[in-house]
Every structure is written in structure tokens, then in C-alpha cells.
Amino acid sequence: MFSLVHTVCFRYHVSVFVAVFLFTLPFIAFGHGFGQSYEEVVDGYQVDIAYDPPTIASGESMRLDFAIYDEKSGVPIEFSDVWLRIEKEKRTVFASGIHRPEFGPIGVLYTFPEEGIYTVSVRFQRDEEALTEVTFPLEILKGEGSSFGNTLFLSLLSFFLGGLLAFLFVRNKA
């Protein structure tokens, strides 16, 4: 009896893992590999702020990923939070603290409301201590609409495929 319950629980956990992994794949796959990156050396740190897609248009979602490295050794620096502020013409359009997750990259998904030149300010924190801060301009082009529908489609497709693979995996093990 115990081994049957253990086997069913194991299969369930594997199925859930596969489904969740495939559901999040569209968000992970294009997070920091195919976009652009703003890099600057400040206060002995190499700041790397990656954004995707490489050409950003209003009304379309973009992802910002944040990383910081030791300038000389290139070793990643531990930090607990990022404070992000996005301004247009000295008007704040977005401001938030982003806590570093236990695993995975620290990032945010944002949709710029209109075209123009925005100022992005990022401060890296370790608890209450500010490690460094960078500010850079980001040009947003005129968009044709939202990419949310495409992302939703890819996510639902991945979720469906993950469920199908999990079902086949459980069925073949039985």
C-alpha cells in the first residue's frame, strides 16, 4: 500500500513539475539571451541590465533582468533587492522595489504606455545598504499593439504540451 501511494505521489510531483516548467518556458527562454543589455561600471561593480525584446515598442511587454558583478573578478555580487524607477519627461511612470527570488533571475515585466525617451534608474541593495545605482535613457518606439496575446498563447500551448507529456509519462509508467 505504501509503495503504491509513494509511486502515485511521485508521478504527480513529476507531472506538476513538467507542466509548470513548460508553462514558464516562454518567459524563461527569452529572458536574457536574445535581447539587449545596458552595462556600466560604477563604484567597482559591473552592472548588467538586460532587456528583451531588443527593440522596445509602446504597448508591448518587455522584460528587464538585473545583475551585478565584481568589476575585477567578474564574480556575481549578492544583493537582496532592486529599486526600479522609470520616468518620462521628469514624470515617474513606474517605481517599485523588486525582491530577489530564491532562485532564478531577478527581473520585471513592464509595458511602456507610449513612445518616447524614458529614463530608467536602478539601485541595487543589500538589505538596507545601497550598493550602487545607474541611470540610463531608453528609447521606446511607437507600437502597434499588445504582445500579451502572443505570450498568453505560448504559455497556454506550453501548459497543454506539459500536461500531455505528464499524462503520457504517468500512463507509460503504470
N, CA, C and O of each residue as an XYZ file, in Angstrom:
696
protein
N       0.830     -1.200      0.000
C       0.000      0.000      0.000
C       0.870      1.258      0.000
O       0.619      2.206     -0.744
N       1.911      1.242      0.863
C       2.775      2.416      0.938
C       3.465      2.683     -0.396
O       3.538      3.832     -0.832
N       3.965      1.651     -1.040
C       4.683      1.846     -2.298
C       3.753      2.346     -3.403
O       4.185      3.114     -4.262
N       2.497      1.930     -3.398
C       1.532      2.422     -4.383
C       1.265      3.909     -4.176
O       1.240      4.675     -5.139
N       1.066      4.318     -2.929
C       0.843      5.739     -2.613
C       2.094      6.542     -2.961
O       2.003      7.626     -3.537
N       3.257      6.006     -2.610
C       4.513      6.687     -2.914
C       4.691      6.863     -4.420
O       5.095      7.936     -4.868
N       4.398      5.835     -5.200
C       4.529      5.895     -6.654
C       3.571      6.917     -7.252
O       3.958      7.689     -8.129
N       2.327      6.928     -6.787
C       1.339      7.881     -7.297
C       1.761      9.309     -6.960
O       1.667     10.203     -7.802
N       2.230      9.526     -5.718
C       2.677     10.870     -5.325
C       3.875     11.312     -6.159
O       3.945     12.463     -6.590
N       4.821     10.394     -6.387
C       5.990     10.735     -7.185
C       5.580     11.124     -8.609
O       6.050     12.128     -9.142
N       4.720     10.339     -9.206
C       4.264     10.634    -10.567
C       3.537     11.970    -10.613
O       3.706     12.741    -11.557
N       2.738     12.243     -9.606
C       2.019     13.527     -9.549
C       3.006     14.686     -9.485
O       2.850     15.672    -10.205
N       4.029     14.577     -8.623
C       5.001     15.656     -8.489
C       5.796     15.857     -9.776
O       6.067     16.991    -10.171
N       6.165     14.774    -10.418
C       6.887     14.885    -11.691
C       5.986     15.542    -12.736
O       6.442     16.391    -13.502
N       4.727     15.157    -12.771
C       3.782     15.729    -13.732
C       3.607     17.221    -13.502
O       3.605     18.006    -14.450
N       3.461     17.609    -12.242
C       3.303     19.030    -11.916
C       4.565     19.792    -12.293
O       4.483     20.885    -12.854
N       5.739     19.227    -11.991
C       6.988     19.893    -12.341
C       7.100     20.109    -13.846
O       7.432     21.207    -14.292
N       6.831     19.087    -14.617
C       6.918     19.189    -16.080
C       5.925     20.238    -16.598
O       6.274     21.053    -17.452
N       4.702     20.219    -16.088
C       3.686     21.174    -16.538
C       4.094     22.607    -16.202
O       3.983     23.496    -17.047
N       4.565     22.838    -14.974
C       4.975     24.190    -14.572
C       6.187     24.635    -15.379
O       6.250     25.783    -15.820
N       7.149     23.738    -15.577
C       8.332     24.096    -16.353
C       7.954     24.508    -17.772
O       8.417     25.539    -18.261
N       7.129     23.724    -18.428
C       6.748     24.049    -19.795
C       5.851     25.278    -19.862
O       5.868     25.996    -20.862
N       5.067     25.536    -18.818
C       4.232     26.733    -18.777
C       5.088     27.996    -18.707
O       4.762     29.012    -19.321
N       6.186     27.923    -17.954
C       7.037     29.101    -17.780
C       8.130     29.209    -18.836
O       8.839     30.214    -18.875
N       8.283     28.212    -19.686
C       9.341     28.209    -20.686
C       9.363     29.451    -21.577
O      10.447     29.983    -21.815
N       8.219     29.948    -22.089
C       8.295     31.146    -22.922
C       8.847     32.354    -22.183
O       9.476     33.217    -22.795
N       8.620     32.429    -20.862
C       9.118     33.562    -20.098
C      10.605     33.417    -19.797
O      11.335     34.406    -19.749
N      11.046     32.180    -19.594
C      12.444     31.923    -19.263
C      13.325     31.983    -20.504
O      14.419     32.547    -20.468
N      12.851     31.407    -21.591
C      13.680     31.207    -22.776
C      14.217     32.500    -23.365
O      15.336     32.529    -23.876
N      13.448     33.551    -23.301
C      13.872     34.792    -23.932
C      14.205     35.866    -22.909
O      14.191     37.052    -23.237
N      14.502     35.475    -21.681
C      14.739     36.431    -20.614
C      16.014     37.232    -20.771
O      15.993     38.447    -20.576
N      17.136     36.592    -21.120
C      18.394     37.329    -21.146
C      19.313     36.847    -22.264
O      20.497     37.183    -22.261
N      18.821     36.097    -23.186
C      19.705     35.574    -24.201
C      19.628     36.275    -25.528
O      20.629     36.320    -26.243
N      18.492     36.825    -25.895
C      18.317     37.331    -27.239
C      18.086     38.830    -27.296
O      17.928     39.378    -28.386
N      18.062     39.500    -26.175
C      17.762     40.923    -26.144
C      19.017     41.772    -26.128
O      20.073     41.357    -26.606
N      18.888     42.954    -25.578
C      19.989     43.899    -25.450
C      20.381     43.976    -23.985
O      19.697     43.441    -23.114
N      21.485     44.647    -23.731
C      21.946     44.784    -22.364
C      22.584     46.153    -22.186
O      23.359     46.611    -23.027
N      22.244     46.794    -21.077
C      22.913     48.026    -20.695
C      23.949     47.650    -19.650
O      23.611     47.071    -18.618
N      25.207     47.975    -19.912
C      26.274     47.644    -18.979
C      27.047     48.906    -18.641
O      27.335     49.734    -19.505
N      27.377     49.033    -17.357
C      28.140     50.191    -16.901
C      28.931     49.786    -15.666
O      28.446     49.030    -14.824
N      30.150     50.297    -15.568
C      30.969     50.075    -14.377
C      30.789     51.276    -13.467
O      31.042     52.416    -13.855
N      30.340     50.993    -12.230
C      30.100     52.043    -11.243
C      30.546     51.536     -9.873
O      30.180     50.433     -9.467
N      31.319     52.325     -9.177
C      31.718     52.019     -7.798
C      32.362     50.632     -7.658
O      32.182     49.976     -6.632
N      33.096     50.186     -8.658
C      33.744     48.888     -8.585
C      32.856     47.710     -8.957
O      33.251     46.555     -8.799
N      31.656     48.001     -9.452
C      30.704     46.960     -9.851
C      30.434     47.052    -11.349
O      30.346     48.145    -11.908
N      30.303     45.901    -11.987
C      29.845     45.832    -13.375
C      28.341     45.588    -13.319
O      27.898     44.501    -12.947
N      27.562     46.597    -13.686
C      26.111     46.499    -13.664
C      25.646     46.023    -15.032
O      26.077     46.543    -16.061
N      24.761     45.027    -15.035
C      24.236     44.463    -16.278
C      22.711     44.442    -16.185
O      22.131     43.718    -15.376
N      22.086     45.244    -17.022
C      20.626     45.292    -17.072
C      20.218     44.859    -18.475
O      20.379     45.600    -19.445
N      19.692     43.651    -18.558
C      19.304     43.086    -19.847
C      17.840     43.375    -20.097
O      17.026     43.369    -19.173
N      17.509     43.631    -21.363
C      16.107     43.829    -21.701
C      15.788     43.131    -23.009
O      16.608     43.044    -23.923
N      14.571     42.641    -23.057
C      14.114     41.886    -24.207
C      12.658     42.227    -24.434
O      11.892     42.203    -23.470
N      12.231     42.539    -25.622
C      12.919     42.410    -26.902
C      13.943     43.533    -27.103
O      13.907     44.541    -26.398
N      14.855     43.357    -28.070
C      15.896     44.359    -28.294
C      15.359     45.697    -28.782
O      15.933     46.740    -28.471
N      14.277     45.683    -29.536
C      13.617     46.914    -29.966
C      12.298     46.990    -29.219
O      11.420     46.145    -29.394
N      12.168     48.008    -28.386
C      11.013     48.099    -27.498
C       9.998     49.071    -28.086
O      10.348     50.180    -28.490
N       8.751     48.648    -28.130
C       7.670     49.482    -28.665
C       6.604     49.674    -27.592
O       6.394     48.810    -26.740
N       5.943     50.813    -27.650
C       4.880     51.095    -26.688
C       3.754     50.076    -26.838
O       3.459     49.609    -27.938
N       3.140     49.745    -25.723
C       2.042     48.795    -25.735
C       2.464     47.342    -25.796
O       1.611     46.455    -25.782
N       3.768     47.075    -25.863
C       4.267     45.709    -25.931
C       5.078     45.405    -24.673
O       5.848     46.242    -24.201
N       4.899     44.217    -24.143
C       5.601     43.823    -22.921
C       7.086     43.671    -23.173
O       7.512     43.211    -24.232
N       7.861     44.063    -22.185
C       9.313     43.864    -22.223
C       9.750     43.364    -20.862
O       9.088     43.616    -19.855
N      10.851     42.663    -20.836
C      11.392     42.155    -19.579
C      12.730     42.812    -19.312
O      13.570     42.934    -20.203
N      12.915     43.235    -18.068
C      14.190     43.749    -17.589
C      14.747     42.748    -16.582
O      14.049     42.359    -15.645
N      15.998     42.330    -16.767
C      16.691     41.455    -15.816
C      17.873     42.217    -15.238
O      18.539     42.972    -15.946
N      18.131     42.018    -13.948
C      19.144     42.794    -13.241
C      20.227     41.879    -12.687
O      19.934     40.859    -12.064
N      21.487     42.257    -12.920
C      22.622     41.510    -12.380
C      23.743     42.495    -12.069
O      23.834     43.569    -12.664
N      24.584     42.111    -11.135
C      25.718     42.946    -10.752
C      26.907     42.040    -10.454
O      26.757     40.994     -9.822
N      28.093     42.451    -10.915
C      29.295     41.637    -10.784
C      30.430     42.479    -10.231
O      30.418     43.704    -10.344
N      31.413     41.816     -9.633
C      32.622     42.499     -9.215
C      33.365     42.933    -10.469
O      33.549     42.138    -11.391
N      33.790     44.183    -10.509
C      34.414     44.732    -11.717
C      35.674     43.973    -12.118
O      35.902     43.755    -13.308
N      36.485     43.570    -11.166
C      37.768     42.944    -11.489
C      37.658     41.442    -11.702
O      38.219     40.911    -12.660
N      36.940     40.750    -10.817
C      36.900     39.290    -10.889
C      35.741     38.755    -11.733
O      35.796     37.624    -12.215
N      34.693     39.563    -11.913
C      33.525     39.112    -12.648
C      32.608     38.206    -11.844
O      31.659     37.640    -12.388
N      32.879     38.066    -10.568
C      32.072     37.220     -9.683
C      30.739     37.932     -9.400
O      30.727     39.127     -9.104
N      29.627     37.206     -9.491
C      28.329     37.831     -9.184
C      28.291     38.334     -7.734
O      28.773     37.669     -6.817
N      27.718     39.501     -7.556
C      27.576     40.113     -6.232
C      26.187     39.797     -5.702
O      25.191     39.951     -6.408
N      26.133     39.351     -4.445
C      24.848     39.078     -3.813
C      24.164     40.399     -3.453
O      24.783     41.299     -2.886
N      22.900     40.496     -3.787
C      22.096     41.643     -3.397
C      20.697     41.149     -3.073
O      20.290     40.084     -3.537
N      19.966     41.909     -2.288
C      18.657     41.440     -1.832
C      17.498     42.060     -2.604
O      16.452     41.431     -2.765
N      17.678     43.285     -3.078
C      16.579     43.996     -3.728
C      17.110     44.904     -4.826
O      18.281     45.282     -4.844
N      16.216     45.236     -5.730
C      16.472     46.247     -6.751
C      15.351     47.266     -6.648
O      14.175     46.911     -6.570
N      15.727     48.527     -6.648
C      14.728     49.602     -6.716
C      14.744     50.135     -8.136
O      15.781     50.573     -8.634
N      13.601     50.094     -8.776
C      13.484     50.490    -10.180
C      12.560     51.698    -10.288
O      11.472     51.721     -9.713
N      13.017     52.706    -11.041
C      12.180     53.884    -11.314
C      12.290     54.188    -12.807
O      13.388     54.274    -13.357
N      11.141     54.349    -13.448
C      11.090     54.691    -14.867
C      10.380     56.032    -14.976
O       9.269     56.201    -14.472
N      11.036     56.992    -15.644
C      10.483     58.337    -15.797
C      10.412     58.728    -17.264
O      11.193     58.259    -18.093
N       9.457     59.598    -17.561
C       9.371     60.222    -18.878
C       9.114     61.696    -18.655
O       8.130     62.084    -18.025
N      10.013     62.510    -19.180
C       9.915     63.964    -19.035
C       9.747     64.366    -17.569
O       8.862     65.151    -17.228
N      10.606     63.819    -16.711
C      10.653     64.092    -15.271
C       9.382     63.703    -14.525
O       9.149     64.165    -13.408
N       8.548     62.843    -15.148
C       7.332     62.332    -14.511
C       7.527     60.836    -14.306
O       7.804     60.106    -15.258
N       7.382     60.379    -13.067
C       7.550     58.960    -12.767
C       6.351     58.186    -13.300
O       5.208     58.473    -12.945
N       6.623     57.198    -14.158
C       5.554     56.363    -14.704
C       5.530     54.983    -14.048
O       4.527     54.274    -14.127
N       6.651     54.595    -13.391
C       6.700     53.324    -12.678
C       7.803     53.413    -11.635
O       8.898     53.902    -11.915
N       7.509     52.938    -10.436
C       8.515     52.853     -9.378
C       8.155     51.692     -8.477
O       7.009     51.550     -8.048
N       9.155     50.856     -8.192
C       8.873     49.692     -7.351
C      10.172     49.088     -6.845
O      11.221     49.187     -7.482
N      10.071     48.468     -5.695
C      11.144     47.642     -5.183
C      10.884     46.212     -5.637
O       9.743     45.752     -5.622
N      11.925     45.519     -6.035
C      11.799     44.144     -6.516
C      12.715     43.284     -5.659
O      13.934     43.454     -5.680
N      12.130     42.367     -4.909
C      12.910     41.492     -4.032
C      13.491     40.346     -4.849
O      12.823     39.783     -5.717
N      14.723     40.015     -4.563
C      15.394     38.925     -5.287
C      14.760     37.584     -4.903
O      14.633     37.277     -3.717
N      14.364     36.786     -5.898
C      13.784     35.478     -5.597
C      14.857     34.504     -5.107
O      16.051     34.749     -5.276
N      14.424     33.407     -4.506
C      15.376     32.417     -4.006
C      16.157     31.760     -5.127
O      17.314     31.383     -4.937
N      15.534     31.616     -6.310
C      16.238     31.045     -7.452
C      15.759     31.745     -8.713
O      14.664     32.306     -8.754
N      16.597     31.701     -9.734
C      16.258     32.350    -10.998
C      16.695     33.804    -11.032
O      17.144     34.349    -10.024
N      16.564     34.423    -12.182
C      16.985     35.817    -12.322
C      15.996     36.758    -11.643
O      14.823     36.430    -11.469
N      16.484     37.915    -11.270
C      15.605     38.950    -10.725
C      15.234     39.858    -11.885
O      16.105     40.383    -12.578
N      13.949     40.038    -12.090
C      13.513     40.837    -13.222
C      12.089     41.307    -13.065
O      11.406     41.004    -12.086
N      11.665     42.055    -14.055
C      10.315     42.597    -14.058
C       9.813     42.644    -15.500
O      10.580     42.867    -16.437
N       8.525     42.431    -15.652
C       7.858     42.555    -16.946
C       7.119     43.884    -16.936
O       6.352     44.156    -16.012
N       7.337     44.716    -17.952
C       6.733     46.049    -17.977
C       6.291     46.384    -19.396
O       6.916     45.962    -20.369
N       5.211     47.144    -19.501
C       4.714     47.627    -20.785
C       4.735     49.148    -20.774
O       4.050     49.774    -19.964
N       5.515     49.743    -21.665
C       5.574     51.197    -21.745
C       4.293     51.714    -22.397
O       3.879     51.196    -23.433
N       3.656     52.734    -21.802
C       2.360     53.193    -22.293
C       2.423     53.967    -23.614
O       1.469     53.941    -24.391
N       3.534     54.650    -23.870
C       3.628     55.463    -25.087
C       5.070     55.565    -25.543
O       5.999     55.276    -24.789
N       5.241     55.980    -26.779
C       6.580     56.111    -27.350
C       7.301     57.293    -26.721
O       6.675     58.158    -26.108
N       8.614     57.326    -26.874
C       9.413     58.443    -26.371
C      10.689     57.964    -25.703
O      11.017     56.777    -25.712
N      11.397     58.923    -25.124
C      12.630     58.642    -24.395
C      12.299     58.576    -22.908
O      11.759     59.523    -22.335
N      12.628     57.451    -22.298
C      12.402     57.236    -20.872
C      13.750     57.194    -20.156
O      14.770     56.852    -20.754
N      13.745     57.541    -18.886
C      14.923     57.425    -18.049
C      14.692     56.283    -17.070
O      13.714     56.284    -16.322
N      15.599     55.305    -17.079
C      15.490     54.143    -16.204
C      16.570     54.271    -15.135
O      17.754     54.403    -15.445
N      16.148     54.229    -13.876
C      17.077     54.279    -12.744
C      16.962     52.985    -11.961
O      15.863     52.539    -11.632
N      18.111     52.387    -11.666
C      18.147     51.112    -10.956
C      19.145     51.230     -9.804
O      20.294     51.629     -9.992
N      18.673     50.870     -8.601
C      19.552     50.859     -7.430
C      19.595     49.432     -6.867
O      18.558     48.834     -6.579
N      20.801     48.908     -6.718
C      20.991     47.581     -6.140
C      21.189     47.729     -4.639
O      21.972     48.564     -4.187
N      20.473     46.912     -3.869
C      20.503     46.987     -2.414
C      20.915     45.646     -1.829
O      20.604     44.594     -2.388
N      21.605     45.686     -0.717
C      21.831     44.513      0.135
C      21.233     44.883      1.480
O      21.833     45.596      2.284
N      20.023     44.371      1.696
C      19.215     44.755      2.854
C      19.004     46.271      2.822
O      18.366     46.773      1.897
N      19.515     47.000      3.789
C      19.310     48.459      3.812
C      20.448     49.234      3.141
O      20.350     50.448      2.964
N      21.517     48.542      2.772
C      22.692     49.181      2.194
C      22.558     49.309      0.677
O      22.321     48.317     -0.012
N      22.709     50.522      0.159
C      22.714     50.748     -1.289
C      24.114     50.410     -1.817
O      25.103     51.012     -1.399
N      24.188     49.439     -2.742
C      25.474     49.047     -3.305
C      25.900     50.016     -4.403
O      27.006     50.556     -4.367
N      25.025     50.232     -5.372
C      25.311     51.166     -6.454
C      24.014     51.499     -7.182
O      22.992     50.839     -6.993
N      24.075     52.524     -8.009
C      22.897     52.964     -8.762
C      23.324     53.410    -10.154
O      24.369     54.039    -10.323
N      22.508     53.078    -11.145
C      22.756     53.524    -12.513
C      21.479     54.137    -13.080
O      20.367     53.784    -12.689
N      21.674     55.054    -14.003
C      20.567     55.689    -14.712
C      20.943     55.740    -16.179
O      22.066     56.097    -16.535
N      19.982     55.375    -17.034
C      20.263     55.386    -18.465
C      18.986     55.680    -19.245
O      17.884     55.400    -18.775
N      19.143     56.250    -20.446
C      17.974     56.520    -21.289
C      17.580     55.269    -22.075
O      18.422     54.436    -22.409
N      16.292     55.157    -22.358
C      15.781     54.023    -23.125
C      14.747     54.557    -24.107
O      13.751     55.163    -23.711
N      14.997     54.324    -25.396
C      14.073     54.808    -26.422
C      12.985     53.768    -26.681
O      13.269     52.595    -26.921
N      11.744     54.221    -26.628
C      10.597     53.371    -26.883
C       9.961     53.836    -28.192
O       9.618     55.009    -28.345
N       9.809     52.912    -29.124
C       9.227     53.222    -30.430
C       7.710     53.138    -30.367
O       7.142     52.592    -29.420
N       7.063     53.688    -31.387
C       5.611     53.608    -31.455
C       5.219     52.161    -31.746
O       5.691     51.556    -32.709
N       4.348     51.620    -30.897
C       3.927     50.232    -31.031
C       2.637     50.091    -31.802
O       1.908     51.057    -32.025
N       2.377     48.872    -32.198
C       1.151     48.577    -32.943
C       0.124     47.859    -32.095
O      -0.987     47.608    -32.562
N       0.459     47.526    -30.880
C      -0.496     46.820    -30.033
C       0.213     46.039    -28.961
O       1.411     46.213    -28.737
N      -0.515     45.191    -28.308
C      -0.007     44.431    -27.181
C       0.523     43.071    -27.623
O      -0.037     42.435    -28.515
N       1.606     42.636    -26.991
C       2.131     41.299    -27.237
C       1.625     40.310    -26.189
O       2.048     39.154    -26.168
N       0.720     40.763    -25.319
C       0.194     39.899    -24.274
C      -0.492     38.677    -24.872
O      -0.355     37.572    -24.347
N      -1.222     38.862    -25.955
C      -1.920     37.748    -26.591
C      -0.951     36.678    -27.061
O      -1.222     35.487    -26.904
N       0.183     37.087    -27.639
C       1.186     36.115    -28.095
C       1.791     35.362    -26.919
O       1.951     34.142    -26.978
N       2.126     36.075    -25.860
C       2.698     35.433    -24.680
C       1.692     34.492    -24.044
O       2.049     33.388    -23.634
N       0.443     34.915    -23.958
C      -0.598     34.059    -23.394
C      -0.761     32.793    -24.234
O      -0.877     31.694    -23.691
N      -0.769     32.950    -25.560
C      -0.890     31.795    -26.447
C       0.254     30.814    -26.217
O       0.027     29.612    -26.077
N       1.494     31.328    -26.176
C       2.653     30.458    -25.961
C       2.589     29.775    -24.600
O       2.947     28.604    -24.474
N       2.138     30.496    -23.591
C       2.033     29.911    -22.257
C       0.985     28.816    -22.218
O       1.229     27.747    -21.660
N      -0.173     29.063    -22.800
C      -1.226     28.046    -22.816
C      -0.807     26.824    -23.636
O      -1.091     25.687    -23.262
N      -0.131     27.073    -24.754
C       0.369     25.965    -25.558
C       1.381     25.143    -24.767
O       1.333     23.913    -24.787
N       2.290     25.808    -24.076
C       3.283     25.100    -23.257
C       2.622     24.333    -22.132
O       3.013     23.205    -21.830
N       1.610     24.943    -21.502
C       0.888     24.266    -20.426
C       0.192     23.013    -20.954
O       0.230     21.958    -20.320
N      -0.441     23.138    -22.113
C      -1.112     21.990    -22.724
C      -0.113     20.885    -23.046
O      -0.351     19.718    -22.736
N       1.008     21.253    -23.668
C       2.021     20.250    -24.010
C       2.616     19.619    -22.762
O       2.882     18.418    -22.737
N       2.827     20.428    -21.721
C       3.328     19.884    -20.462
C       2.354     18.895    -19.850
O       2.759     17.839    -19.364
N       1.069     19.232    -19.872
C       0.046     18.316    -19.359
C      -0.004     17.029    -20.169
O      -0.138     15.939    -19.613
N       0.106     17.163    -21.485
C       0.086     15.991    -22.352
C       1.294     15.096    -22.086
O       1.152     13.878    -21.983
N       2.471     15.688    -21.973
C       3.668     14.906    -21.683
C       3.587     14.254    -20.308
O       3.984     13.101    -20.138
N       3.075     14.989    -19.333
C       2.921     14.420    -17.990
C       1.941     13.250    -18.026
O       2.185     12.219    -17.398
N       0.839     13.400    -18.753
C      -0.148     12.327    -18.871
C       0.489     11.092    -19.507
O       0.312      9.973    -19.023
N       1.228     11.303    -20.589
C       1.878     10.176    -21.263
C       2.933      9.529    -20.372
O       3.096      8.309    -20.380
N       3.635     10.337    -19.615
C       4.664      9.820    -18.708
C       4.010      8.945    -17.635
O       4.472      7.834    -17.375
N       2.950      9.436    -17.021
C       2.267      8.676    -15.978
C       1.641      7.415    -16.560
O       1.703      6.348    -15.949
N       1.040      7.536    -17.735
C       0.376      6.393    -18.360
C       1.383      5.285    -18.717
O       1.096      4.102    -18.538
N       2.555      5.674    -19.219
C       3.568      4.688    -19.596
C       4.186      4.016    -18.367
O       4.632      2.872    -18.458
N       4.220      4.694    -17.234
C       4.800      4.124    -16.018
C       3.826      3.160    -15.345
O       4.245      2.307    -14.561
N       2.508      3.288    -15.646
C       1.510      2.455    -14.967
C       1.456      1.051    -15.495
O       0.662      0.241    -15.016
